[in-house]
Amino acid sequence: MIGKDEVLRDCPENEGKPAYTDKPIVHDYLRMMNQATFGSDASFMTVGEMSSTTIDNCVLYSAPEREELSMAFNFHHLKVDYEDGQKWTLAAFDFEELKHLFHTWGKEMSERGGWSALFWNNHDQPRALNRFVDIQNFRQEGATMLAASIHLSRGTPYIYMGEEIGMVDPDYEGMSDYVDVESINAYQLLLEQGKTPEEAFKIIQAKSRDNSRMPMQWDASLNAGFSTGTPWLKAGKSYKDINVDKEMQGPIFNFYKELIRLRKELPLISEGSYLPALEESNQIYAFERHYEDQKLLVLNNFYGREVAVTLPADYQKGQVLLSNYQGTEVAETVTLKPYQTLALYTN
Protein backbone atom coordinates (compact mmCIF):
# COMPACT_ATOMS: atom_id res chain seq x y z
CA MET A 1 0.00 0.00 0.00
CA ILE A 2 1.38 3.39 -1.01
CA GLY A 3 0.90 6.84 0.52
CA LYS A 4 3.21 9.72 -0.35
CA ASP A 5 3.78 13.12 1.23
CA GLU A 6 2.67 16.15 -0.71
CA VAL A 7 6.29 17.29 -0.85
CA LEU A 8 8.36 14.64 -2.64
CA ARG A 9 11.86 14.33 -1.20
CA ASP A 10 14.79 12.11 -2.12
CA CYS A 11 14.97 8.94 -0.03
CA PRO A 12 18.14 6.89 -0.61
CA GLU A 13 17.28 4.37 2.13
CA ASN A 14 16.07 0.90 1.03
CA GLU A 15 15.28 1.97 -2.54
CA GLY A 16 13.09 4.80 -1.28
CA LYS A 17 10.52 2.55 0.41
CA PRO A 18 10.37 4.52 3.70
CA ALA A 19 9.09 7.50 1.69
CA TYR A 20 5.84 5.75 0.84
CA THR A 21 5.48 2.56 2.91
CA ASP A 22 3.06 2.44 5.86
CA LYS A 23 2.50 6.18 5.94
CA PRO A 24 -0.38 7.28 8.24
CA ILE A 25 -2.24 8.66 5.25
CA VAL A 26 -2.53 5.13 3.82
CA HIS A 27 -4.80 4.20 6.72
CA ASP A 28 -6.90 7.29 6.09
CA TYR A 29 -7.26 6.39 2.42
CA LEU A 30 -8.22 2.80 3.22
CA ARG A 31 -10.86 3.76 5.75
CA MET A 32 -12.29 6.27 3.30
CA MET A 33 -12.43 3.67 0.53
CA ASN A 34 -13.80 1.00 2.86
CA GLN A 35 -16.64 3.19 4.09
CA ALA A 36 -17.52 4.42 0.60
CA THR A 37 -17.40 1.07 -1.22
CA PHE A 38 -16.69 -2.52 -0.14
CA GLY A 39 -17.17 -1.99 3.58
CA SER A 40 -20.95 -1.87 3.18
CA ASP A 41 -21.08 -5.51 2.02
CA ALA A 42 -20.00 -8.19 4.51
CA SER A 43 -19.40 -10.68 1.70
CA PHE A 44 -16.50 -8.63 0.29
CA MET A 45 -12.95 -9.77 1.02
CA THR A 46 -10.00 -7.40 0.60
CA VAL A 47 -6.27 -7.99 0.85
CA GLY A 48 -3.36 -5.57 0.82
CA GLU A 49 0.10 -6.30 -0.53
CA MET A 50 2.64 -4.86 1.91
CA SER A 51 6.36 -4.65 1.21
CA SER A 52 8.67 -3.43 3.97
CA THR A 53 5.85 -3.35 6.47
CA THR A 54 5.58 -3.90 10.22
CA ILE A 55 3.39 -5.96 12.51
CA ASP A 56 2.03 -2.78 14.06
CA ASN A 57 0.80 -1.53 10.71
CA CYS A 58 -0.57 -4.89 9.56
CA VAL A 59 -2.64 -5.08 12.74
CA LEU A 60 -4.03 -1.67 11.86
CA TYR A 61 -4.66 -2.66 8.24
CA SER A 62 -6.53 -5.85 9.10
CA ALA A 63 -8.21 -5.54 12.53
CA PRO A 64 -11.99 -5.55 11.84
CA GLU A 65 -12.75 -2.55 14.03
CA ARG A 66 -10.34 -0.44 11.96
CA GLU A 67 -12.54 -0.77 8.85
CA GLU A 68 -9.59 -0.93 6.45
CA LEU A 69 -8.82 -4.37 4.92
CA SER A 70 -9.67 -8.00 5.58
CA MET A 71 -6.04 -9.17 5.61
CA ALA A 72 -2.49 -8.26 4.60
CA PHE A 73 0.42 -9.94 2.81
CA ASN A 74 3.94 -9.39 4.07
CA PHE A 75 7.10 -10.62 2.32
CA HIS A 76 9.69 -10.82 5.07
CA HIS A 77 9.79 -14.63 5.08
CA LEU A 78 10.73 -14.67 1.39
CA LYS A 79 13.93 -12.74 2.01
CA VAL A 80 15.55 -15.33 4.28
CA ASP A 81 17.70 -16.61 1.42
CA TYR A 82 19.06 -13.15 0.57
CA GLU A 83 22.74 -12.70 1.39
CA ASP A 84 23.16 -9.44 3.34
CA GLY A 85 19.62 -8.49 2.31
CA GLN A 86 20.45 -8.56 -1.40
CA LYS A 87 18.15 -10.48 -3.75
CA TRP A 88 20.64 -11.23 -6.54
CA THR A 89 22.80 -13.57 -4.49
CA LEU A 90 22.97 -17.30 -3.84
CA ALA A 91 22.57 -18.40 -0.23
CA ALA A 92 20.92 -21.21 1.71
CA PHE A 93 17.78 -20.11 3.52
CA ASP A 94 18.18 -19.04 7.13
CA PHE A 95 15.88 -21.40 9.05
CA GLU A 96 16.27 -19.58 12.35
CA GLU A 97 15.22 -16.30 10.76
CA LEU A 98 12.30 -17.96 8.97
CA LYS A 99 11.11 -19.58 12.20
CA HIS A 100 11.50 -16.33 14.14
CA LEU A 101 9.47 -14.40 11.56
CA PHE A 102 6.66 -16.95 11.50
CA HIS A 103 6.47 -17.10 15.29
CA THR A 104 6.66 -13.35 15.81
CA TRP A 105 4.05 -12.50 13.19
CA GLY A 106 1.83 -15.45 14.10
CA LYS A 107 1.79 -14.65 17.82
CA GLU A 108 1.46 -10.87 17.52
CA MET A 109 -1.25 -10.92 14.85
CA SER A 110 -3.16 -13.50 16.89
CA GLU A 111 -2.96 -11.63 20.20
CA ARG A 112 -3.74 -8.23 18.67
CA GLY A 113 -6.57 -9.17 16.35
CA GLY A 114 -4.82 -8.77 13.01
CA TRP A 115 -5.21 -11.20 10.12
CA SER A 116 -2.47 -12.37 7.76
CA ALA A 117 -2.62 -13.58 4.16
CA LEU A 118 -0.34 -16.64 4.16
CA PHE A 119 1.63 -17.72 1.09
CA TRP A 120 4.80 -19.32 -0.24
CA ASN A 121 4.52 -18.47 -3.94
CA ASN A 122 3.42 -15.64 -6.17
CA HIS A 123 4.17 -14.11 -9.58
CA ASP A 124 7.21 -12.20 -8.29
CA GLN A 125 8.97 -15.06 -6.49
CA PRO A 126 10.94 -18.17 -7.48
CA ARG A 127 9.16 -21.40 -6.61
CA ALA A 128 9.29 -22.13 -2.88
CA LEU A 129 10.11 -25.78 -3.51
CA ASN A 130 13.44 -24.81 -5.08
CA ARG A 131 14.21 -22.42 -2.24
CA PHE A 132 13.36 -24.55 0.80
CA VAL A 133 13.37 -28.21 -0.26
CA ASP A 134 15.73 -30.85 -1.65
CA ILE A 135 13.55 -31.37 -4.72
CA GLN A 136 15.76 -34.07 -6.21
CA ASN A 137 14.97 -36.45 -3.35
CA PHE A 138 11.93 -35.11 -1.50
CA ARG A 139 9.76 -33.02 -3.84
CA GLN A 140 6.45 -34.58 -2.75
CA GLU A 141 7.28 -34.60 0.95
CA GLY A 142 8.60 -31.05 0.83
CA ALA A 143 5.60 -29.76 -1.12
CA THR A 144 3.13 -31.19 1.38
CA MET A 145 5.14 -30.01 4.39
CA LEU A 146 5.29 -26.45 3.08
CA ALA A 147 1.55 -26.57 2.41
CA ALA A 148 0.69 -27.74 5.93
CA SER A 149 2.96 -25.15 7.53
CA ILE A 150 0.70 -22.34 6.31
CA HIS A 151 -2.68 -24.03 5.73
CA LEU A 152 -2.82 -25.19 9.35
CA SER A 153 -1.65 -21.82 10.66
CA ARG A 154 -3.72 -18.77 11.61
CA GLY A 155 -4.65 -16.56 8.67
CA THR A 156 -5.93 -17.10 5.15
CA PRO A 157 -3.68 -19.35 3.03
CA TYR A 158 -3.24 -18.71 -0.68
CA ILE A 159 -2.36 -21.22 -3.41
CA TYR A 160 -0.40 -20.03 -6.44
CA MET A 161 -0.83 -21.77 -9.78
CA GLY A 162 1.04 -25.07 -9.94
CA GLU A 163 1.80 -25.13 -6.23
CA GLU A 164 -0.94 -27.72 -5.74
CA ILE A 165 0.86 -30.18 -8.07
CA GLY A 166 4.38 -29.43 -6.87
CA MET A 167 5.66 -27.40 -9.83
CA VAL A 168 9.32 -26.34 -9.69
CA ASP A 169 11.44 -23.67 -11.39
CA PRO A 170 11.70 -24.10 -15.19
CA ASP A 171 15.49 -24.66 -15.25
CA TYR A 172 15.99 -22.56 -18.37
CA GLU A 173 19.27 -22.99 -20.22
CA GLY A 174 20.20 -19.44 -21.24
CA MET A 175 19.37 -15.78 -20.82
CA SER A 176 17.47 -15.83 -24.12
CA ASP A 177 14.78 -17.88 -22.35
CA TYR A 178 14.01 -15.04 -19.92
CA VAL A 179 11.72 -12.10 -20.68
CA ASP A 180 11.45 -10.47 -17.25
CA VAL A 181 13.06 -7.04 -17.54
CA GLU A 182 14.23 -7.14 -13.91
CA SER A 183 16.14 -10.37 -14.59
CA ILE A 184 17.66 -9.06 -17.82
CA ASN A 185 18.84 -5.89 -16.08
CA ALA A 186 20.12 -7.84 -13.07
CA TYR A 187 22.19 -10.10 -15.30
CA GLN A 188 23.97 -7.09 -16.81
CA LEU A 189 24.49 -5.57 -13.37
CA LEU A 190 26.00 -8.81 -12.07
CA LEU A 191 28.43 -8.88 -14.99
CA GLU A 192 29.40 -5.28 -14.25
CA GLN A 193 30.03 -6.28 -10.64
CA GLY A 194 32.60 -8.83 -11.80
CA LYS A 195 30.58 -12.04 -11.96
CA THR A 196 31.38 -14.43 -14.82
CA PRO A 197 28.53 -15.15 -17.25
CA GLU A 198 28.15 -18.59 -15.66
CA GLU A 199 27.99 -17.16 -12.13
CA ALA A 200 25.53 -14.45 -13.13
CA PHE A 201 23.29 -16.93 -14.94
CA LYS A 202 23.13 -19.26 -11.93
CA ILE A 203 21.84 -16.38 -9.84
CA ILE A 204 19.22 -15.49 -12.44
CA GLN A 205 18.14 -19.14 -12.61
CA ALA A 206 17.58 -19.14 -8.84
CA LYS A 207 16.01 -15.71 -8.34
CA SER A 208 14.18 -14.67 -11.52
CA ARG A 209 10.49 -13.82 -11.37
CA ASP A 210 10.05 -15.85 -14.58
CA ASN A 211 10.46 -18.97 -12.42
CA SER A 212 6.86 -18.52 -11.34
CA ARG A 213 5.54 -17.05 -14.58
CA MET A 214 6.13 -19.93 -16.98
CA PRO A 215 3.07 -21.74 -18.41
CA MET A 216 0.91 -23.89 -16.18
CA GLN A 217 1.82 -27.53 -16.77
CA TRP A 218 -1.45 -29.17 -17.77
CA ASP A 219 -0.17 -32.30 -19.50
CA ALA A 220 2.81 -33.83 -21.33
CA SER A 221 1.91 -32.42 -24.76
CA LEU A 222 3.62 -29.54 -26.56
CA ASN A 223 4.01 -26.43 -24.38
CA ALA A 224 2.75 -28.45 -21.40
CA GLY A 225 -0.77 -28.24 -22.88
CA PHE A 226 -0.87 -24.51 -22.14
CA SER A 227 -1.21 -23.37 -25.75
CA THR A 228 -0.91 -24.59 -29.32
CA GLY A 229 0.68 -21.24 -30.13
CA THR A 230 3.96 -19.82 -28.93
CA PRO A 231 3.68 -18.96 -25.21
CA TRP A 232 5.22 -15.86 -23.69
CA LEU A 233 7.65 -18.11 -21.81
CA LYS A 234 8.84 -21.62 -22.54
CA ALA A 235 7.38 -24.47 -20.51
CA GLY A 236 9.61 -25.72 -17.73
CA LYS A 237 11.79 -28.76 -18.31
CA SER A 238 9.78 -30.82 -15.82
CA TYR A 239 6.40 -30.60 -17.58
CA LYS A 240 6.40 -34.18 -18.90
CA ASP A 241 6.82 -35.51 -15.36
CA ILE A 242 4.99 -32.85 -13.33
CA ASN A 243 1.63 -31.88 -14.80
CA VAL A 244 -2.05 -31.82 -13.89
CA ASP A 245 -2.84 -35.02 -15.79
CA LYS A 246 -0.29 -36.97 -13.73
CA GLU A 247 -0.82 -35.24 -10.41
CA MET A 248 -4.62 -35.16 -10.08
CA GLN A 249 -4.58 -38.48 -8.21
CA GLY A 250 -1.17 -37.90 -6.70
CA PRO A 251 -0.16 -37.24 -3.10
CA ILE A 252 0.43 -33.48 -3.37
CA PHE A 253 -2.90 -32.53 -4.95
CA ASN A 254 -4.85 -34.80 -2.62
CA PHE A 255 -2.99 -33.42 0.39
CA TYR A 256 -4.08 -29.90 -0.60
CA LYS A 257 -7.67 -31.11 -0.89
CA GLU A 258 -7.46 -32.53 2.63
CA LEU A 259 -6.01 -29.29 4.01
CA ILE A 260 -8.88 -27.33 2.45
CA ARG A 261 -11.45 -29.79 3.85
CA LEU A 262 -10.02 -29.55 7.36
CA ARG A 263 -10.00 -25.74 7.30
CA LYS A 264 -13.63 -25.66 6.15
CA GLU A 265 -14.77 -28.13 8.80
CA LEU A 266 -12.70 -27.19 11.88
CA PRO A 267 -12.98 -23.76 13.54
CA LEU A 268 -9.82 -24.74 15.40
CA ILE A 269 -7.94 -24.25 12.11
CA SER A 270 -9.95 -21.44 10.57
CA GLU A 271 -10.38 -19.34 13.74
CA GLY A 272 -8.09 -20.63 16.50
CA SER A 273 -5.29 -18.65 18.13
CA TYR A 274 -1.59 -19.13 17.33
CA LEU A 275 1.09 -20.04 19.87
CA PRO A 276 4.77 -20.76 19.08
CA ALA A 277 6.01 -24.23 20.07
CA LEU A 278 9.40 -25.96 20.29
CA GLU A 279 11.13 -22.64 19.70
CA GLU A 280 14.58 -24.03 20.49
CA SER A 281 14.51 -26.60 17.69
CA ASN A 282 16.99 -25.94 14.89
CA GLN A 283 15.11 -28.17 12.46
CA ILE A 284 11.40 -28.11 13.31
CA TYR A 285 8.99 -25.22 12.84
CA ALA A 286 6.18 -25.98 15.29
CA PHE A 287 3.13 -24.12 16.50
CA GLU A 288 -0.09 -24.70 18.43
CA ARG A 289 -3.63 -23.67 17.57
CA HIS A 290 -6.18 -23.25 20.38
CA TYR A 291 -9.95 -22.92 20.06
CA GLU A 292 -12.24 -23.32 23.09
CA ASP A 293 -11.23 -26.69 24.60
CA GLN A 294 -9.52 -27.97 21.44
CA LYS A 295 -5.80 -27.84 20.69
CA LEU A 296 -3.63 -28.67 17.70
CA LEU A 297 0.15 -29.09 17.54
CA VAL A 298 1.71 -28.82 14.08
CA LEU A 299 5.27 -30.08 13.59
CA ASN A 300 7.12 -29.30 10.35
CA ASN A 301 10.54 -30.80 9.66
CA PHE A 302 12.26 -28.36 7.28
CA TYR A 303 15.14 -30.66 6.39
CA GLY A 304 15.88 -33.88 4.51
CA ARG A 305 16.99 -35.77 7.60
CA GLU A 306 15.12 -37.37 10.47
CA VAL A 307 14.76 -35.62 13.80
CA ALA A 308 13.49 -36.89 17.15
CA VAL A 309 11.22 -34.63 19.19
CA THR A 310 9.79 -34.94 22.68
CA LEU A 311 6.13 -33.99 22.55
CA PRO A 312 4.57 -31.61 25.04
CA ALA A 313 2.67 -33.62 27.67
CA ASP A 314 -0.76 -32.55 26.38
CA TYR A 315 -0.12 -34.20 23.01
CA GLN A 316 1.54 -37.46 24.02
CA LYS A 317 -1.81 -39.21 23.78
CA GLY A 318 -3.15 -37.03 21.00
CA GLN A 319 -4.77 -38.04 17.73
CA VAL A 320 -2.97 -37.77 14.39
CA LEU A 321 -5.13 -35.32 12.46
CA LEU A 322 -2.84 -35.15 9.43
CA SER A 323 0.58 -36.26 8.23
CA ASN A 324 2.35 -36.63 4.91
CA TYR A 325 3.77 -40.00 6.02
CA GLN A 326 1.84 -43.11 6.92
CA GLY A 327 2.10 -45.03 10.18
CA THR A 328 3.28 -42.38 12.66
CA GLU A 329 2.76 -43.62 16.23
CA VAL A 330 2.11 -41.03 18.93
CA ALA A 331 4.28 -41.44 22.02
CA GLU A 332 6.34 -39.35 24.41
CA THR A 333 8.96 -39.02 21.65
CA VAL A 334 8.32 -39.18 17.92
CA THR A 335 10.78 -39.22 15.05
CA LEU A 336 9.91 -36.99 12.13
CA LYS A 337 11.04 -38.25 8.75
CA PRO A 338 12.56 -35.94 6.11
CA TYR A 339 10.22 -33.01 5.45
CA GLN A 340 7.50 -34.63 7.51
CA THR A 341 4.56 -32.63 8.74
CA LEU A 342 2.58 -34.00 11.67
CA ALA A 343 -0.55 -32.42 13.15
CA LEU A 344 -1.72 -33.76 16.53
CA TYR A 345 -5.19 -33.00 17.90
CA THR A 346 -6.39 -33.12 21.49
CA ASN A 347 -9.35 -31.84 23.52
C-alpha positions as CSV (number, residue, x, y, z in Angstrom):
1,M,0.0,0.0,0.0
2,I,1.4,3.4,-1.0
3,G,0.9,6.8,0.5
4,K,3.2,9.7,-0.3
5,D,3.8,13.1,1.2
6,E,2.7,16.1,-0.7
7,V,6.3,17.3,-0.9
8,L,8.4,14.6,-2.6
9,R,11.9,14.3,-1.2
10,D,14.8,12.1,-2.1
11,C,15.0,8.9,0.0
12,P,18.1,6.9,-0.6
13,E,17.3,4.4,2.1
14,N,16.1,0.9,1.0
15,E,15.3,2.0,-2.5
16,G,13.1,4.8,-1.3
17,K,10.5,2.6,0.4
18,P,10.4,4.5,3.7
19,A,9.1,7.5,1.7
20,Y,5.8,5.8,0.8
21,T,5.5,2.6,2.9
22,D,3.1,2.4,5.9
23,K,2.5,6.2,5.9
24,P,-0.4,7.3,8.2
25,I,-2.2,8.7,5.2
26,V,-2.5,5.1,3.8
27,H,-4.8,4.2,6.7
28,D,-6.9,7.3,6.1
29,Y,-7.3,6.4,2.4
30,L,-8.2,2.8,3.2
31,R,-10.9,3.8,5.7
32,M,-12.3,6.3,3.3
33,M,-12.4,3.7,0.5
34,N,-13.8,1.0,2.9
35,Q,-16.6,3.2,4.1
36,A,-17.5,4.4,0.6
37,T,-17.4,1.1,-1.2
38,F,-16.7,-2.5,-0.1
39,G,-17.2,-2.0,3.6
40,S,-21.0,-1.9,3.2
41,D,-21.1,-5.5,2.0
42,A,-20.0,-8.2,4.5
43,S,-19.4,-10.7,1.7
44,F,-16.5,-8.6,0.3
45,M,-12.9,-9.8,1.0
46,T,-10.0,-7.4,0.6
47,V,-6.3,-8.0,0.8
48,G,-3.4,-5.6,0.8
49,E,0.1,-6.3,-0.5
50,M,2.6,-4.9,1.9
51,S,6.4,-4.7,1.2
52,S,8.7,-3.4,4.0
53,T,5.9,-3.3,6.5
54,T,5.6,-3.9,10.2
55,I,3.4,-6.0,12.5
56,D,2.0,-2.8,14.1
57,N,0.8,-1.5,10.7
58,C,-0.6,-4.9,9.6
59,V,-2.6,-5.1,12.7
60,L,-4.0,-1.7,11.9
61,Y,-4.7,-2.7,8.2
62,S,-6.5,-5.8,9.1
63,A,-8.2,-5.5,12.5
64,P,-12.0,-5.6,11.8
65,E,-12.7,-2.6,14.0
66,R,-10.3,-0.4,12.0
67,E,-12.5,-0.8,8.9
68,E,-9.6,-0.9,6.5
69,L,-8.8,-4.4,4.9
70,S,-9.7,-8.0,5.6
71,M,-6.0,-9.2,5.6
72,A,-2.5,-8.3,4.6
73,F,0.4,-9.9,2.8
74,N,3.9,-9.4,4.1
75,F,7.1,-10.6,2.3
76,H,9.7,-10.8,5.1
77,H,9.8,-14.6,5.1
78,L,10.7,-14.7,1.4
79,K,13.9,-12.7,2.0
80,V,15.6,-15.3,4.3
81,D,17.7,-16.6,1.4
82,Y,19.1,-13.1,0.6
83,E,22.7,-12.7,1.4
84,D,23.2,-9.4,3.3
85,G,19.6,-8.5,2.3
86,Q,20.5,-8.6,-1.4
87,K,18.1,-10.5,-3.8
88,W,20.6,-11.2,-6.5
89,T,22.8,-13.6,-4.5
90,L,23.0,-17.3,-3.8
91,A,22.6,-18.4,-0.2
92,A,20.9,-21.2,1.7
93,F,17.8,-20.1,3.5
94,D,18.2,-19.0,7.1
95,F,15.9,-21.4,9.0
96,E,16.3,-19.6,12.4
97,E,15.2,-16.3,10.8
98,L,12.3,-18.0,9.0
99,K,11.1,-19.6,12.2
100,H,11.5,-16.3,14.1
101,L,9.5,-14.4,11.6
102,F,6.7,-17.0,11.5
103,H,6.5,-17.1,15.3
104,T,6.7,-13.3,15.8
105,W,4.1,-12.5,13.2
106,G,1.8,-15.4,14.1
107,K,1.8,-14.6,17.8
108,E,1.5,-10.9,17.5
109,M,-1.3,-10.9,14.8
110,S,-3.2,-13.5,16.9
111,E,-3.0,-11.6,20.2
112,R,-3.7,-8.2,18.7
113,G,-6.6,-9.2,16.3
114,G,-4.8,-8.8,13.0
115,W,-5.2,-11.2,10.1
116,S,-2.5,-12.4,7.8
117,A,-2.6,-13.6,4.2
118,L,-0.3,-16.6,4.2
119,F,1.6,-17.7,1.1
120,W,4.8,-19.3,-0.2
121,N,4.5,-18.5,-3.9
122,N,3.4,-15.6,-6.2
123,H,4.2,-14.1,-9.6
124,D,7.2,-12.2,-8.3
125,Q,9.0,-15.1,-6.5
126,P,10.9,-18.2,-7.5
127,R,9.2,-21.4,-6.6
128,A,9.3,-22.1,-2.9
129,L,10.1,-25.8,-3.5
130,N,13.4,-24.8,-5.1
131,R,14.2,-22.4,-2.2
132,F,13.4,-24.5,0.8
133,V,13.4,-28.2,-0.3
134,D,15.7,-30.9,-1.6
135,I,13.5,-31.4,-4.7
136,Q,15.8,-34.1,-6.2
137,N,15.0,-36.4,-3.4
138,F,11.9,-35.1,-1.5
139,R,9.8,-33.0,-3.8
140,Q,6.4,-34.6,-2.8
141,E,7.3,-34.6,0.9
142,G,8.6,-31.0,0.8
143,A,5.6,-29.8,-1.1
144,T,3.1,-31.2,1.4
145,M,5.1,-30.0,4.4
146,L,5.3,-26.5,3.1
147,A,1.6,-26.6,2.4
148,A,0.7,-27.7,5.9
149,S,3.0,-25.1,7.5
150,I,0.7,-22.3,6.3
151,H,-2.7,-24.0,5.7
152,L,-2.8,-25.2,9.3
153,S,-1.7,-21.8,10.7
154,R,-3.7,-18.8,11.6
155,G,-4.6,-16.6,8.7
156,T,-5.9,-17.1,5.1
157,P,-3.7,-19.4,3.0
158,Y,-3.2,-18.7,-0.7
159,I,-2.4,-21.2,-3.4
160,Y,-0.4,-20.0,-6.4
161,M,-0.8,-21.8,-9.8
162,G,1.0,-25.1,-9.9
163,E,1.8,-25.1,-6.2
164,E,-0.9,-27.7,-5.7
165,I,0.9,-30.2,-8.1
166,G,4.4,-29.4,-6.9
167,M,5.7,-27.4,-9.8
168,V,9.3,-26.3,-9.7
169,D,11.4,-23.7,-11.4
170,P,11.7,-24.1,-15.2
171,D,15.5,-24.7,-15.3
172,Y,16.0,-22.6,-18.4
173,E,19.3,-23.0,-20.2
174,G,20.2,-19.4,-21.2
175,M,19.4,-15.8,-20.8
176,S,17.5,-15.8,-24.1
177,D,14.8,-17.9,-22.4
178,Y,14.0,-15.0,-19.9
179,V,11.7,-12.1,-20.7
180,D,11.4,-10.5,-17.2
181,V,13.1,-7.0,-17.5
182,E,14.2,-7.1,-13.9
183,S,16.1,-10.4,-14.6
184,I,17.7,-9.1,-17.8
185,N,18.8,-5.9,-16.1
186,A,20.1,-7.8,-13.1
187,Y,22.2,-10.1,-15.3
188,Q,24.0,-7.1,-16.8
189,L,24.5,-5.6,-13.4
190,L,26.0,-8.8,-12.1
191,L,28.4,-8.9,-15.0
192,E,29.4,-5.3,-14.3
193,Q,30.0,-6.3,-10.6
194,G,32.6,-8.8,-11.8
195,K,30.6,-12.0,-12.0
196,T,31.4,-14.4,-14.8
197,P,28.5,-15.2,-17.3
198,E,28.2,-18.6,-15.7
199,E,28.0,-17.2,-12.1
200,A,25.5,-14.5,-13.1
201,F,23.3,-16.9,-14.9
202,K,23.1,-19.3,-11.9
203,I,21.8,-16.4,-9.8
204,I,19.2,-15.5,-12.4
205,Q,18.1,-19.1,-12.6
206,A,17.6,-19.1,-8.8
207,K,16.0,-15.7,-8.3
208,S,14.2,-14.7,-11.5
209,R,10.5,-13.8,-11.4
210,D,10.1,-15.8,-14.6
211,N,10.5,-19.0,-12.4
212,S,6.9,-18.5,-11.3
213,R,5.5,-17.1,-14.6
214,M,6.1,-19.9,-17.0
215,P,3.1,-21.7,-18.4
216,M,0.9,-23.9,-16.2
217,Q,1.8,-27.5,-16.8
218,W,-1.4,-29.2,-17.8
219,D,-0.2,-32.3,-19.5
220,A,2.8,-33.8,-21.3
221,S,1.9,-32.4,-24.8
222,L,3.6,-29.5,-26.6
223,N,4.0,-26.4,-24.4
224,A,2.7,-28.5,-21.4
225,G,-0.8,-28.2,-22.9
226,F,-0.9,-24.5,-22.1
227,S,-1.2,-23.4,-25.7
228,T,-0.9,-24.6,-29.3
229,G,0.7,-21.2,-30.1
230,T,4.0,-19.8,-28.9
231,P,3.7,-19.0,-25.2
232,W,5.2,-15.9,-23.7
233,L,7.6,-18.1,-21.8
234,K,8.8,-21.6,-22.5
235,A,7.4,-24.5,-20.5
236,G,9.6,-25.7,-17.7
237,K,11.8,-28.8,-18.3
238,S,9.8,-30.8,-15.8
239,Y,6.4,-30.6,-17.6
240,K,6.4,-34.2,-18.9
241,D,6.8,-35.5,-15.4
242,I,5.0,-32.8,-13.3
243,N,1.6,-31.9,-14.8
244,V,-2.0,-31.8,-13.9
245,D,-2.8,-35.0,-15.8
246,K,-0.3,-37.0,-13.7
247,E,-0.8,-35.2,-10.4
248,M,-4.6,-35.2,-10.1
249,Q,-4.6,-38.5,-8.2
250,G,-1.2,-37.9,-6.7
251,P,-0.2,-37.2,-3.1
252,I,0.4,-33.5,-3.4
253,F,-2.9,-32.5,-4.9
254,N,-4.8,-34.8,-2.6
255,F,-3.0,-33.4,0.4
256,Y,-4.1,-29.9,-0.6
257,K,-7.7,-31.1,-0.9
258,E,-7.5,-32.5,2.6
259,L,-6.0,-29.3,4.0
260,I,-8.9,-27.3,2.5
261,R,-11.4,-29.8,3.8
262,L,-10.0,-29.5,7.4
263,R,-10.0,-25.7,7.3
264,K,-13.6,-25.7,6.2
265,E,-14.8,-28.1,8.8
266,L,-12.7,-27.2,11.9
267,P,-13.0,-23.8,13.5
268,L,-9.8,-24.7,15.4
269,I,-7.9,-24.3,12.1
270,S,-9.9,-21.4,10.6
271,E,-10.4,-19.3,13.7
272,G,-8.1,-20.6,16.5
273,S,-5.3,-18.7,18.1
274,Y,-1.6,-19.1,17.3
275,L,1.1,-20.0,19.9
276,P,4.8,-20.8,19.1
277,A,6.0,-24.2,20.1
278,L,9.4,-26.0,20.3
279,E,11.1,-22.6,19.7
280,E,14.6,-24.0,20.5
281,S,14.5,-26.6,17.7
282,N,17.0,-25.9,14.9
283,Q,15.1,-28.2,12.5
284,I,11.4,-28.1,13.3
285,Y,9.0,-25.2,12.8
286,A,6.2,-26.0,15.3
287,F,3.1,-24.1,16.5
288,E,-0.1,-24.7,18.4
289,R,-3.6,-23.7,17.6
290,H,-6.2,-23.3,20.4
291,Y,-10.0,-22.9,20.1
292,E,-12.2,-23.3,23.1
293,D,-11.2,-26.7,24.6
294,Q,-9.5,-28.0,21.4
295,K,-5.8,-27.8,20.7
296,L,-3.6,-28.7,17.7
297,L,0.1,-29.1,17.5
298,V,1.7,-28.8,14.1
299,L,5.3,-30.1,13.6
300,N,7.1,-29.3,10.3
301,N,10.5,-30.8,9.7
302,F,12.3,-28.4,7.3
303,Y,15.1,-30.7,6.4
304,G,15.9,-33.9,4.5
305,R,17.0,-35.8,7.6
306,E,15.1,-37.4,10.5
307,V,14.8,-35.6,13.8
308,A,13.5,-36.9,17.2
309,V,11.2,-34.6,19.2
310,T,9.8,-34.9,22.7
311,L,6.1,-34.0,22.5
312,P,4.6,-31.6,25.0
313,A,2.7,-33.6,27.7
314,D,-0.8,-32.5,26.4
315,Y,-0.1,-34.2,23.0
316,Q,1.5,-37.5,24.0
317,K,-1.8,-39.2,23.8
318,G,-3.2,-37.0,21.0
319,Q,-4.8,-38.0,17.7
320,V,-3.0,-37.8,14.4
321,L,-5.1,-35.3,12.5
322,L,-2.8,-35.2,9.4
323,S,0.6,-36.3,8.2
324,N,2.3,-36.6,4.9
325,Y,3.8,-40.0,6.0
326,Q,1.8,-43.1,6.9
327,G,2.1,-45.0,10.2
328,T,3.3,-42.4,12.7
329,E,2.8,-43.6,16.2
330,V,2.1,-41.0,18.9
331,A,4.3,-41.4,22.0
332,E,6.3,-39.3,24.4
333,T,9.0,-39.0,21.7
334,V,8.3,-39.2,17.9
335,T,10.8,-39.2,15.1
336,L,9.9,-37.0,12.1
337,K,11.0,-38.3,8.7
338,P,12.6,-35.9,6.1
339,Y,10.2,-33.0,5.4
340,Q,7.5,-34.6,7.5
341,T,4.6,-32.6,8.7
342,L,2.6,-34.0,11.7
343,A,-0.6,-32.4,13.1
344,L,-1.7,-33.8,16.5
345,Y,-5.2,-33.0,17.9
346,T,-6.4,-33.1,21.5
347,N,-9.3,-31.8,23.5
